[in-house]
Structures are given as structure tokens and as C-alpha cells.
Amino acid sequence: AKDEDVDYMVKLLEYNDDDDDDVVDDPARAFVKYAAAPTSSGKTASALVGFLASAEKYKEETSFTHYLYLAFANNNGTVFKLRKMSRLSQDVDVAEKQGAAFALECLRKRLLDTTSGEKETDLDVDPPLMSETRDALKKLLDDHFPEDARILVHLDEHRDMCWLKSMLDQSAAFRQGFMETIADVERVTVLATYTAMPGEIPSTSSSGTCRYPVPVPPLDLDQVIAEFEELRWPTNVTEFNREEKRLWATLKFRLAAKLTKAGLLGLHLRRFVGFRKKFKEAATGAKTNVEALKACVGLCAVAFDSSTMDDPNAVKLLLGVSDKYRKDSKEDELVRQIGDVVVVRTGSSNQLDQSTTRLTSSFVRLLSINDKNYSVYSDGRDQLDTVLTGATDYRYVLPKFRYDDPRRENDPDNDD
């Protein structure tokens, strides 16, 4: 990832907007910050990268000093789990208290039990009041950390801490109680990571706790090319002519799409090692740059799922939607149902409220949906698919101007 994208993520993680009257009207309000992105996109690793950048690079009053990682799935089996999930209360208020009690036990085990493996906790059937659990959690942290500590608590795969299909509302209340209890403790920042947002936490509120989107720093293709010797072009790309520059742009786009589909883990798998070898052979085995570039463009062709499903919100997702709607509103319902949700940056680094981010779906999902109300979406998607899988030069798939269109005179590809 680029340094500027990591820096922006750090600023959002450290941000508490106490001085931003436009965003928060109640100084007691807290955030559950979240990073949502598809599997193997780097969201889990980015949390640690953000913490290290904050702790080691900035070293300011707002910088983090400690990092606590709580995983509820994967993580080589070292996860926090509930024992006897059937004890989850039918009463959503009690379920919320049960979630708060589980948060306290998870943090206690995290601080006192350094062994690996599953860390199970019995579900408390008679949980204390939320305020009592919060006080106990604050005391636990005060006993283990210095007074000036700023703690980043990373909740990975947060949906898996409690999810019962037959008790969806109660499960959501449990997770809400868990996250809000930790987030409400002063000098603690909660970051929740998963393929979906924590929809049980409201996006706006005049008081209490709200969710807050944090973009995962995107893959920097130039860094990938620099990291793998086989992907470095054998000649100086800054000296390319117009045709070579166009082919180089097409090649980088296809390569980025190929890596996006494979995920970050795919960079280290055996099949990618084989791909890198073939790439180098294609780049060095031709007589001219144009021939070599076309060979590599063909090698980087990537096919996505051609079966499309109708989604009346496809255009909205392509443009990005805000995550700042009243809970249970029509807009908030749309946001919480986004599949393969991705948080993207839209604002400047000087703006740190929710207006600087938008929510969309993953690149792969956007290519697999259709909006029957807007034919331009389908046309554009089909042309993009052709760029990724068809002709070796995007020039031949872009729409051209009509013969009598005055803009044709400024078309660099006009050979008349």
C-alpha cells in the first residue's frame, strides 16, 4: 500500500472528533470503527500496519501505544468462542448484557492467558448491568496498562462472535453489547474487521456509540511490480512511445484485476510463482516492446463470473453510498445489505468525518450484477469485461465518436 493511504487510515483510527461540532453533539459519544473488504484483501493485516504506523511513526499524544487482537474465526484456531450458545437470551436487552459480559471475559483471557488454541467462555445467563460490566472492564485495563496508554482493540471476524440464524435479533444485540462496552471505555479505540459492516451498531446518533468506516489501504501495483523481479519491465517504461504507453496502461490494469481476483494471499501461492515466470519469459522473449507488451497483456487476461443477477442498487453501489443514515431508514437498510462491502476514500486527508468515505461493493461483485433500470451500467460492465478478457488493447473496445461529432477532431486515435 502507498504511504499516503496508510497515513490516512491511521488518521481515521486515531480520530475521536471531540472538537468537531458538525459531527458529534455529545462528548460522550464513542465509535466502533470498522474496515470491511472481501476475503484475502488485507483488511486484517492492515489493522496491525495502522497500529505500527501510529505507534512508531507519529509518536504523538493521539498515537496508539498498545494493540489487543481478538479473533473470532480463523487465526490458526486461536479464537475466542462461546460455550453453550443455546443459553443466548430471547430478550434482546439481556442478550446485549450477555455480549458485554463476554467482552470482559475475552479481554481478561487475552491479558492473562498467553496460550494458543480456542479460548471458550460460558454464556452468562444472569449478566450484570452494562454499566457494571463497563466499570469492571475499565478497571481491568487500568490494572494492566499505564495511565497514558492508548489501546487499539482489534475485533477480527466480529460477526462470528455470535450468530444464530434462529435468533438474528438477539445475536445482533449480543454483538452490539460486546462492541459498545469496549468502545465506551476512555482511551480505547475499537476496530472491527469482517467482509460486512457491523450493522448492529447505528451509523448516526446524537449520543451513544456509532459505527465509523475506515478504508483498507488498497494494493499498490507499483510496489508489487518492484517487489517481484519477474514483473519488472526489462526496458525503461518512461521512454515508451504512445502505442507502448497505451499497452503498458492496459497491461497494468489487467494485472491489477488479476491480483484483485486472486487476493493478497494469491501473491505467495505456487500458481502465482508460475505466472511470474511466464510473465518474464513473455516480456523478454519478443523482438519489440509492442510484441512483448501484447504477449503479457494476453497472459494477464482474467475472466470473472459471466452470470449476472439483477440488483436495483447497482448504479448506486458503483457511485458509492454514504454510511450516515438514520437507523432502520430505507437508506440504512440498503447500506447494511451490501454484499462484499468495501469502504473507499473520497475526501481529503484533512477531512476526517464520515463524509470522506463511501461504501461500495467489491470489483468482482460489481462485474457480476446488473441494473435493469440503467442500460448504461450493463454496457459499461460488458465493455470492461472485454478489456479484461478480449482484445489486447483497450483502444479497440472503447466507444467511438460518431463521424460527424466535432469531438472526433480531438480524438488521438482518429487516423483521418
C-alpha positions as CSV (number, residue, x, y, z in Angstrom):
1,A,0.0,0.0,0.0
2,K,1.1,3.6,-0.5
3,D,2.3,5.5,2.5
4,E,-0.4,8.2,2.0
5,D,-3.1,5.6,2.2
6,V,-1.7,4.1,5.3
7,D,-1.3,7.6,6.8
8,Y,-5.0,8.3,6.0
9,M,-6.1,5.1,7.7
10,V,-4.0,6.0,10.8
11,K,-5.6,9.4,11.0
12,L,-9.1,7.9,10.9
13,L,-8.2,5.3,13.5
14,E,-6.8,8.0,15.9
15,Y,-9.7,10.4,15.2
16,N,-12.2,10.9,18.0
17,D,-13.8,14.1,16.8
18,D,-14.2,15.6,20.2
19,D,-13.6,19.1,18.7
20,D,-15.8,18.5,15.6
21,D,-19.2,20.1,16.5
22,D,-20.5,19.2,13.0
23,V,-20.1,15.5,13.6
24,V,-20.7,15.0,17.3
25,D,-23.0,16.9,19.6
26,D,-22.4,14.8,22.7
27,P,-18.8,14.5,24.0
28,A,-19.8,11.1,25.5
29,R,-20.3,9.6,22.1
30,A,-17.9,6.8,21.0
31,F,-17.1,4.9,17.8
32,V,-16.9,1.4,16.7
33,K,-14.6,1.8,13.7
34,Y,-14.7,-0.8,11.0
35,A,-12.8,-2.0,8.0
36,A,-14.9,-4.0,5.6
37,A,-13.5,-5.7,2.5
38,P,-13.6,-9.1,0.7
39,T,-11.7,-12.1,1.8
40,S,-7.9,-12.1,1.3
41,S,-7.9,-8.3,0.7
42,G,-5.6,-7.5,3.5
43,K,-8.1,-5.9,6.0
44,T,-6.8,-8.0,9.0
45,A,-3.1,-7.2,8.3
46,S,-3.9,-3.6,7.6
47,A,-5.0,-3.1,11.2
48,L,-1.6,-4.1,12.6
49,V,0.1,-1.9,9.9
50,G,-2.0,1.0,11.0
51,F,-1.2,0.4,14.7
52,L,2.6,0.2,14.0
53,A,2.5,3.4,11.8
54,S,0.7,5.2,14.6
55,A,3.0,3.9,17.4
56,E,6.3,4.1,15.6
57,K,6.0,6.9,13.0
58,Y,3.9,9.6,14.6
59,K,4.5,9.2,18.4
60,E,2.1,11.9,19.2
61,E,-0.4,12.3,22.0
62,T,-3.1,10.6,19.9
63,S,-0.8,7.7,18.9
64,F,-1.6,4.2,19.9
65,T,0.7,2.5,22.5
66,H,-0.9,-1.0,22.8
67,Y,-2.6,-3.4,20.4
68,L,-5.0,-6.2,21.5
69,Y,-6.1,-8.7,18.9
70,L,-9.3,-10.7,19.4
71,A,-10.2,-13.1,16.6
72,F,-13.5,-15.0,16.5
73,A,-12.6,-17.2,13.5
74,N,-9.6,-18.4,11.5
75,N,-6.3,-17.2,13.1
76,N,-5.0,-20.8,13.2
77,G,-7.5,-21.8,15.7
78,T,-6.6,-19.3,18.4
79,V,-10.0,-17.8,18.7
80,F,-12.5,-16.6,21.3
81,K,-15.7,-18.7,21.4
82,L,-18.9,-19.0,23.4
83,R,-19.7,-22.3,25.1
84,K,-23.4,-23.4,25.0
85,M,-24.7,-20.8,22.6
86,S,-28.2,-22.1,23.3
87,R,-28.1,-20.0,26.5
88,L,-28.5,-16.8,24.5
89,S,-31.4,-14.9,25.9
90,Q,-34.6,-14.4,23.9
91,D,-34.7,-10.9,25.5
92,V,-32.6,-8.6,23.3
93,D,-31.8,-6.4,26.4
94,V,-30.5,-9.4,28.3
95,A,-28.6,-10.6,25.2
96,E,-26.9,-7.2,25.0
97,K,-25.8,-7.5,28.6
98,Q,-24.5,-11.0,27.8
99,G,-22.4,-9.6,25.0
100,A,-20.9,-7.0,27.3
101,A,-20.1,-9.8,29.8
102,F,-18.4,-11.8,27.1
103,A,-16.3,-8.8,26.1
104,L,-15.0,-8.5,29.6
105,E,-14.1,-12.2,29.7
106,C,-12.4,-12.1,26.3
107,L,-10.2,-9.2,27.3
108,R,-9.4,-10.9,30.7
109,K,-8.3,-14.0,28.9
110,R,-6.4,-12.0,26.3
111,L,-4.4,-10.3,29.0
112,L,-3.9,-13.3,31.4
113,D,-3.9,-16.3,29.1
114,T,-1.0,-16.3,26.7
115,T,-1.5,-19.9,25.4
116,S,-2.7,-20.7,21.9
117,G,-5.9,-22.5,20.9
118,E,-9.6,-21.9,21.5
119,K,-10.5,-19.8,24.5
120,E,-14.0,-20.7,25.4
121,T,-16.3,-18.8,27.8
122,D,-19.6,-19.9,29.2
123,L,-22.5,-17.7,28.3
124,D,-23.6,-15.7,31.4
125,V,-27.4,-16.4,31.8
126,D,-27.7,-13.7,34.5
127,P,-25.3,-10.9,33.3
128,P,-24.7,-7.8,35.3
129,L,-25.8,-4.3,34.2
130,M,-24.0,-2.8,31.3
131,S,-22.6,0.0,33.5
132,E,-21.2,-2.5,36.0
133,T,-19.5,-4.5,33.2
134,R,-18.1,-1.4,31.7
135,D,-16.7,-0.3,35.1
136,A,-15.1,-3.8,35.6
137,L,-13.6,-3.6,32.1
138,K,-12.2,-0.2,32.7
139,K,-10.6,-1.4,36.0
140,L,-9.1,-4.4,34.2
141,L,-7.4,-2.2,31.7
142,D,-6.3,0.3,34.3
143,D,-4.6,-2.6,36.2
144,H,-2.7,-3.7,33.2
145,F,-1.8,-0.5,31.3
146,P,-0.2,2.8,32.2
147,E,-2.4,5.9,32.7
148,D,-1.3,7.4,29.3
149,A,-1.9,4.2,27.3
150,R,-4.0,4.4,24.1
151,I,-5.2,1.0,23.2
152,L,-6.4,-0.3,19.8
153,V,-8.6,-3.3,20.3
154,H,-9.0,-5.2,17.0
155,L,-12.1,-7.4,16.7
156,D,-11.4,-9.7,13.7
157,E,-14.3,-11.7,12.1
158,H,-16.6,-9.9,14.5
159,R,-19.8,-11.4,13.1
160,D,-18.7,-14.9,14.2
161,M,-18.6,-14.0,17.9
162,C,-22.3,-14.7,18.0
163,W,-24.6,-15.6,15.1
164,L,-27.6,-17.8,15.3
165,K,-29.9,-18.0,12.3
166,S,-32.9,-18.7,14.5
167,M,-32.1,-15.7,16.8
168,L,-30.8,-12.9,14.5
169,D,-32.1,-10.0,16.6
170,Q,-30.7,-11.5,19.8
171,S,-27.3,-12.3,18.1
172,A,-27.1,-8.7,16.9
173,A,-27.9,-7.3,20.3
174,F,-25.2,-9.6,21.8
175,R,-22.6,-8.2,19.3
176,Q,-23.7,-4.7,19.9
177,G,-23.3,-5.1,23.7
178,F,-19.8,-6.6,23.1
179,M,-18.5,-3.8,20.9
180,E,-20.1,-0.8,22.6
181,T,-18.9,-1.9,26.0
182,I,-15.3,-1.8,24.9
183,A,-15.7,1.3,22.7
184,D,-17.2,3.3,25.6
185,V,-14.1,2.9,27.7
186,E,-11.9,6.0,27.6
187,R,-8.5,5.8,25.7
188,V,-9.7,2.6,23.9
189,T,-10.4,2.5,20.1
190,V,-12.3,-0.4,18.7
191,L,-11.6,-1.6,15.1
192,A,-13.9,-4.4,13.8
193,T,-12.9,-6.2,10.6
194,Y,-15.1,-8.5,8.5
195,T,-16.5,-8.9,5.0
196,A,-19.5,-7.0,6.2
197,M,-20.0,-3.9,8.3
198,P,-21.2,-4.1,12.0
199,G,-24.8,-3.3,11.0
200,E,-26.0,-3.7,14.6
201,I,-24.2,-0.5,15.5
202,P,-26.1,2.6,14.3
203,S,-24.3,4.9,11.8
204,T,-25.5,8.1,13.4
205,S,-26.6,9.1,16.8
206,S,-26.7,12.2,18.9
207,S,-25.3,10.2,21.8
208,G,-24.1,6.7,22.4
209,T,-21.9,4.7,20.1
210,C,-21.8,4.8,16.3
211,R,-20.1,2.8,13.6
212,Y,-17.4,4.6,11.6
213,P,-16.0,3.3,8.3
214,V,-12.2,3.1,7.8
215,P,-10.9,2.3,4.3
216,V,-8.4,-0.6,3.9
217,P,-5.3,0.8,2.1
218,P,-5.6,-0.5,-1.5
219,L,-3.0,-2.6,-3.2
220,D,-0.2,-0.6,-4.7
221,L,0.6,-2.2,-8.0
222,D,3.8,-0.3,-8.5
223,Q,5.0,-1.8,-5.2
224,V,4.1,-5.3,-6.3
225,I,6.0,-4.8,-9.5
226,A,9.0,-3.5,-7.6
227,E,8.8,-6.4,-5.2
228,F,8.8,-9.2,-7.7
229,E,11.8,-9.1,-10.1
230,E,9.9,-11.1,-12.8
231,L,7.2,-8.4,-13.1
232,R,9.7,-5.6,-13.7
233,W,9.7,-4.5,-17.3
234,P,13.1,-5.1,-19.0
235,T,13.3,-1.7,-20.7
236,N,12.7,1.8,-19.5
237,V,9.0,2.4,-19.4
238,T,9.4,6.2,-19.2
239,E,10.8,6.1,-22.8
240,F,7.7,4.4,-24.3
241,N,6.0,5.9,-27.3
242,R,2.3,6.5,-27.5
243,E,1.3,2.9,-28.5
244,E,3.6,1.4,-25.9
245,K,2.2,3.6,-23.2
246,R,-1.3,2.6,-24.1
247,L,-0.4,-1.1,-24.0
248,W,1.5,-0.6,-20.7
249,A,-1.6,1.0,-19.2
250,T,-3.7,-1.9,-20.4
251,L,-1.2,-4.4,-19.0
252,K,-1.2,-2.8,-15.6
253,F,-4.9,-2.6,-15.4
254,R,-5.3,-6.3,-16.3
255,L,-2.5,-7.3,-13.9
256,A,-4.2,-5.3,-11.1
257,A,-7.5,-7.0,-11.9
258,K,-5.8,-10.4,-11.8
259,L,-4.3,-9.7,-8.4
260,T,-7.6,-8.4,-7.1
261,K,-9.4,-11.6,-8.0
262,A,-6.6,-13.8,-6.5
263,G,-6.4,-11.7,-3.3
264,L,-3.2,-10.8,-1.4
265,L,-2.7,-14.4,-0.4
266,G,-2.6,-15.4,-4.0
267,L,0.7,-13.4,-4.4
268,H,2.5,-16.2,-2.5
269,L,0.8,-19.3,-3.9
270,R,2.6,-21.7,-6.2
271,R,0.4,-20.8,-9.2
272,F,1.4,-17.1,-9.0
273,V,5.1,-18.2,-8.9
274,G,4.5,-20.0,-12.2
275,F,2.6,-16.9,-13.6
276,R,5.6,-14.7,-12.7
277,K,7.9,-17.0,-14.6
278,K,5.7,-16.9,-17.7
279,F,5.4,-13.2,-17.4
280,K,9.2,-12.7,-17.5
281,E,9.5,-15.1,-20.4
282,A,6.9,-13.1,-22.4
283,A,8.4,-9.8,-21.5
284,T,11.9,-10.8,-22.6
285,G,11.1,-13.2,-25.4
286,A,9.9,-10.8,-28.1
287,K,11.8,-8.7,-30.6
288,T,10.0,-5.4,-29.8
289,N,8.3,-3.8,-26.8
290,V,4.9,-3.8,-28.6
291,E,5.1,-7.6,-29.2
292,A,6.3,-8.2,-25.6
293,L,3.6,-6.0,-24.2
294,K,0.8,-7.7,-26.2
295,A,2.1,-11.1,-25.1
296,C,2.0,-10.0,-21.4
297,V,-1.4,-8.4,-21.8
298,G,-2.7,-11.7,-23.2
299,L,-1.1,-13.5,-20.3
300,C,-2.9,-11.2,-17.8
301,A,-6.4,-11.8,-19.2
302,V,-8.7,-12.6,-16.4
303,A,-12.3,-13.9,-16.6
304,F,-14.9,-13.1,-14.0
305,D,-18.3,-14.8,-13.4
306,S,-20.3,-14.1,-16.5
307,S,-23.7,-14.9,-14.9
308,T,-25.2,-11.6,-13.8
309,M,-28.0,-11.0,-11.4
310,D,-30.3,-8.0,-11.2
311,D,-29.6,-5.5,-8.4
312,P,-31.7,-2.3,-8.5
313,N,-29.0,-0.6,-6.5
314,A,-26.1,-1.4,-8.9
315,V,-25.7,2.2,-10.1
316,K,-25.8,3.5,-6.5
317,L,-23.1,1.0,-5.5
318,L,-20.9,1.9,-8.4
319,L,-21.1,5.6,-7.4
320,G,-20.8,4.8,-3.7
321,V,-23.2,5.4,-0.9
322,S,-22.8,7.2,2.4
323,D,-22.9,5.3,5.7
324,K,-24.6,8.1,7.6
325,Y,-28.3,7.4,7.7
326,R,-30.8,7.1,10.5
327,K,-31.1,3.6,11.8
328,D,-33.9,1.5,10.2
329,S,-34.3,4.0,7.4
330,K,-34.6,2.8,3.8
331,E,-31.1,4.1,3.0
332,D,-29.6,2.4,6.1
333,E,-31.3,-0.9,5.1
334,L,-29.6,-0.6,1.7
335,V,-26.2,0.1,3.3
336,R,-26.4,-2.9,5.7
337,Q,-27.3,-5.3,2.9
338,I,-24.4,-4.5,0.6
339,G,-22.7,-7.7,-0.4
340,D,-18.9,-7.8,-0.4
341,V,-18.9,-4.3,1.1
342,V,-15.8,-2.1,0.5
343,V,-15.0,1.2,2.2
344,V,-13.4,3.7,-0.1
345,R,-11.8,7.1,0.4
346,T,-13.4,10.1,-1.2
347,G,-12.3,13.1,0.8
348,S,-9.1,14.9,1.5
349,S,-6.7,13.9,4.3
350,N,-7.8,17.0,6.2
351,Q,-11.4,15.8,6.5
352,L,-11.9,13.0,9.0
353,D,-15.6,12.5,9.4
354,Q,-17.9,10.0,7.6
355,S,-18.3,12.4,4.6
356,T,-14.8,11.4,3.5
357,T,-15.7,7.8,2.9
358,R,-18.2,5.9,0.7
359,L,-19.4,2.3,0.6
360,T,-19.5,0.2,-2.5
361,S,-19.2,-3.5,-3.4
362,S,-16.0,-5.3,-4.5
363,F,-14.8,-5.0,-8.0
364,V,-15.7,-8.7,-8.6
365,R,-19.2,-8.2,-7.4
366,L,-19.8,-5.1,-9.4
367,L,-18.9,-7.1,-12.5
368,S,-21.5,-9.7,-11.6
369,I,-24.6,-7.6,-11.1
370,N,-26.9,-5.7,-13.5
371,D,-29.3,-2.8,-13.1
372,K,-32.2,-3.2,-15.5
373,N,-33.2,0.4,-14.9
374,Y,-29.9,1.7,-16.4
375,S,-28.7,0.1,-19.6
376,V,-25.5,2.2,-19.4
377,Y,-24.4,0.1,-16.4
378,S,-24.7,-3.2,-18.4
379,D,-23.0,-1.7,-21.4
380,G,-20.1,-0.3,-19.4
381,R,-19.7,-3.6,-17.5
382,D,-19.6,-5.6,-20.7
383,Q,-17.0,-3.3,-22.2
384,L,-14.9,-3.5,-19.1
385,D,-15.2,-7.3,-19.3
386,T,-13.9,-7.1,-22.8
387,V,-10.9,-5.0,-21.7
388,L,-10.1,-7.7,-19.2
389,T,-10.6,-10.8,-21.3
390,G,-10.7,-9.8,-25.0
391,A,-8.6,-7.6,-27.3
392,T,-5.1,-6.9,-26.2
393,D,-5.6,-3.1,-26.5
394,Y,-8.3,-1.2,-24.8
395,R,-8.4,1.1,-27.8
396,Y,-10.5,-1.4,-29.8
397,V,-13.3,-1.8,-27.2
398,L,-13.9,1.8,-26.2
399,P,-17.0,3.5,-27.8
400,K,-16.0,5.9,-30.6
401,F,-17.4,9.2,-31.6
402,R,-19.9,9.5,-34.5
403,Y,-18.3,10.6,-37.8
404,D,-20.0,14.0,-37.6
405,D,-19.2,14.5,-33.9
406,P,-16.9,17.6,-33.6
407,R,-15.1,15.9,-30.7
408,R,-13.7,13.5,-33.3
409,E,-11.1,16.1,-34.3
410,N,-9.5,15.8,-30.9
411,D,-9.6,12.0,-30.8
412,P,-5.9,10.9,-30.6
413,D,-6.9,7.6,-32.3
414,N,-8.5,9.3,-35.3
415,D,-6.4,8.4,-38.3
416,D,-8.3,10.6,-40.8
